[in-house]
Amino acid sequence: MPVQDRAKVFACLKSIEDMGLDSPRVQLRQIKGKLWEIKVRATVGYRIFYVLLQKEVLVLLHAYQKQSQKAPAKELAIAEKRMLEVIHHANDYLDGCD
C-alpha cells in the first residue's frame, strides 16, 4: 500500500477513535447483521470490515483493496469467519475496556 494511502487509512481510523462512528470523515455501510464496513477513498478504494462489540469497542476484522462494485465472496468469508470468532470470544476483547 502506498504511503499516502496508508496515511488516509490511518486518518480515517484516527477520526473514528477521536469522534466516533458519527465522524463526518467516515463512510460506513452495514454488510450483514453485525458486520459493517468502513470505506476509505485514497488513490484506490479500501474497505475495512469491522464488528461493534459495545458502543465504544470496535474490532477491525479484515481489510482489502476494492477492485469491483461488489465485495468479493472470499473477502466477505474471511470477515464473517473472524466476526464469529470475535463474538464467540467477546469477553476476551472486552476485559479492561471499562
PAGUGU-75024 format. One record per residue (C-alpha): x, y, z. Coordinates in Angstrom, 3 decimals, padded with zeros to 6 digits, always signed. Layout:
% PAGUGU-75024
PT       east      north         up
PT          X          Y          Z
...
This chain:
% PAGUGU-75024
PT       east      north         up
PT   +000.000   +000.000   +000.000
PT   +001.452   +003.383   -000.958
PT   +002.453   +005.717   +001.866
PT   -000.240   +008.299   +001.050
PT   -002.908   +005.567   +001.105
PT   -001.684   +004.310   +004.478
PT   -001.912   +007.880   +005.754
PT   -005.544   +008.155   +004.576
PT   -006.486   +004.839   +006.182
PT   -004.794   +005.905   +009.419
PT   -006.541   +009.305   +009.322
PT   -009.903   +007.601   +008.852
PT   -009.319   +005.248   +011.792
PT   -007.984   +008.103   +013.933
PT   -011.108   +010.112   +013.129
PT   -013.244   +007.217   +014.388
PT   -011.145   +006.994   +017.544
PT   -011.443   +010.746   +018.182
PT   -015.011   +011.453   +017.060
PT   -016.742   +008.076   +016.976
PT   -018.655   +006.482   +014.145
PT   -020.534   +009.743   +013.516
PT   -017.350   +011.386   +012.258
PT   -018.015   +013.339   +009.045
PT   -014.765   +011.919   +007.601
PT   -016.052   +008.348   +007.727
PT   -018.319   +006.420   +005.372
PT   -019.872   +003.275   +006.827
PT   -022.137   +000.604   +005.436
PT   -023.845   -002.347   +007.072
PT   -022.991   -005.514   +005.187
PT   -024.958   -008.180   +007.019
PT   -026.139   -008.460   +010.608
PT   -023.354   -007.189   +012.865
PT   -020.828   -006.996   +010.021
PT   -020.051   -003.461   +008.835
PT   -017.508   -001.858   +006.549
PT   -015.538   +001.360   +006.612
PT   -014.995   +002.900   +003.181
PT   -011.678   +004.637   +002.626
PT   -011.034   +006.624   -000.540
PT   -007.382   +007.019   -001.472
PT   -005.563   +006.501   -004.787
PT   -007.723   +003.360   -004.847
PT   -010.610   +002.325   -002.639
PT   -010.083   +000.307   +000.527
PT   -012.629   -001.454   +002.672
PT   -012.208   -002.416   +006.308
PT   -014.691   -004.849   +007.809
PT   -015.498   -004.474   +011.491
PT   -017.873   -005.544   +014.229
PT   -019.088   -003.359   +017.078
PT   -018.981   -005.293   +020.360
PT   -020.118   -002.376   +022.514
PT   -020.755   +001.286   +021.854
PT   -017.069   +002.119   +022.347
PT   -015.495   -001.196   +021.262
PT   -014.956   -001.643   +017.551
PT   -012.932   -004.647   +016.331
PT   -011.339   -004.450   +012.887
PT   -011.684   -007.820   +011.167
PT   -010.249   -007.620   +007.663
PT   -009.218   -005.057   +005.057
PT   -008.820   -005.293   +001.311
PT   -008.281   -003.134   -001.748
PT   -011.532   -002.561   -003.608
PT   -011.449   -003.673   -007.234
PT   -015.104   -004.061   -008.172
PT   -018.558   -002.828   -007.226
PT   -019.334   -005.824   -005.034
PT   -017.231   -007.184   -002.189
PT   -015.634   -010.454   -003.327
PT   -017.076   -013.564   -001.665
PT   -013.588   -014.530   -000.459
PT   -013.154   -011.222   +001.399
PT   -016.631   -011.477   +002.942
PT   -015.994   -015.058   +004.041
PT   -012.780   -014.029   +005.820
PT   -014.558   -011.165   +007.596
PT   -017.559   -013.291   +008.588
PT   -015.340   -016.068   +009.972
PT   -013.338   -013.580   +012.022
PT   -016.509   -011.857   +013.207
PT   -017.872   -015.139   +014.556
PT   -014.575   -015.798   +016.356
PT   -014.611   -012.301   +017.874
PT   -018.224   -012.590   +019.006
PT   -017.528   -016.044   +020.469
PT   -014.569   -014.640   +022.439
PT   -016.109   -011.214   +023.127
PT   -015.276   -011.311   +026.835
PT   -011.566   -011.569   +025.982
PT   -011.838   -008.393   +023.905
PT   -013.914   -006.563   +026.492
PT   -011.703   -007.280   +029.528
PT   -010.221   -003.982   +030.641
PT   -012.446   -001.847   +028.403
PT   -014.402   -000.305   +031.277
